[in-house]
């Protein structure tokens, strides 16, 4: 299974975006990619399912979209799993968060001004563009 894990970090729950052109495009063009969305307000059930998907995925793109310096809340365990097993993962980060930067500093990751600009890189990672 190929997984795109999209994580939003916001200050208030009202700031969560429920539409993302990148996710829509991938859902349309890549039927074999599982797209799963989380935010720093997601409950433990959703985080647990994301951990399960991470365990089962052959390749994973983790796209982290930080709009403000929001708290990580329950995302800590998920981020630990990503850090503990970085093989076959592409990590793309939009925005800055000091604590997250410290966590990701040991991993190779891409900083981008807009995650939607990375669609070609994501498709190449998943092997859809030769």
N, C-alpha and C positions, 0 to 999 in steps of 0.2 A: 504494500500500500504506500502511496505517496501522500504526504500530509502538508497542508499549508495551515499553520497555526498563527492566527492573527490576534495580537494582543493590544488592546487600547489601555493606556494609563491616563486617567483624567482626574481632576480635582473633585468634581461633583458628578453624581450619577446622571444629571441632566445634560452633561456635555458628551455623553456617549453618542457616537454617530452610528446610525443603523443602516447606512448605505455606504458602500465603498466600491468605486469603479474597478479596482484591482480584483476584488473578490468576485464581482459579477462577471468580469471577463474570464477569469479562471474557471468559474462554474460553467460558463458557456462553452469554452474551448477545450477544457481538459476534464473529460468525464471520469478519468481514472484518478483524479486528485481529490482527496477529501479535504474540504475547507471547514475549519472549525474556528469560531470566534469566541474570544474571552475579553474580559476587562478586569480592572482591579476591584470591581464590585461583584464579580462572579462568586457564587456560593461554592462550598466544598464539593458538592455533587458534580458541578461542571468542571471544577479543577481536577477532580478524581478521574473523570472521563477523559480529559485532556492528557493526563498522565498515562492512561491506558493506551490512547491513540499513539502517544510518543513511543511507548514500548513496542507497539506492533508495526510502526512505520519503517519502511526500508530507507526512505529519504524524507527529510523534513525541512521545510522552509519555515523559520520563525520570524514573522514580521511584527516588530514592536513599534507602535505608534504612540509617541508621548506628546500630548498637547500641552500639559502643564506639569508642574512638580507635584503630582498626586502621590498618595501613599501606595505602596505595593500591595498592602493588605494580604490577602490569601495567595497571591502569586508567588510568594517566596519558595514554597515547596516545588512548584512547577519549574521555576528558574533554576533551582538546585539540580533538578533532574536533567535539565538541558546542559548545565555546566559539567555535571558528572559524566555525561555521555555525549560529547560533541561530535562524534563520528557521523558522517552522512547528514549533517545539518548545515544549512545556510542561514545565517542570522543577519537580518536587515533591520536597522534601527533608524527611525525618524524622530528627531527631538533629542533632548538631553535630560538626564536625571542622574544626579551625582551617585546615588546608591546603586542604581542599575549599571552605570558605567564601571563602578568598582567590581561588580559581579561579572560583567562581560569582558573586563580587561584581560582576562586570561584566555579568552577565546578570540579566534579570527571572526570579525564581523564587519559589516558594511554600514557606514553612516550615509544617509541619503537625505536630500531636502524633501523628497516626496516618494513614498513607497510605490506609488503607481508608476513611477519612472523605471522601476526595476522589473517589469513584467518579462522582458526578454531574458534577463539574467535568470529569473525564476524558471522560465520554460527551458532554458538551456540546462539548468541544474537538474530538472526532472527528466531531461533527455528528449524533449519534444521538438527541439530545433537541432538539427545535425550540423 
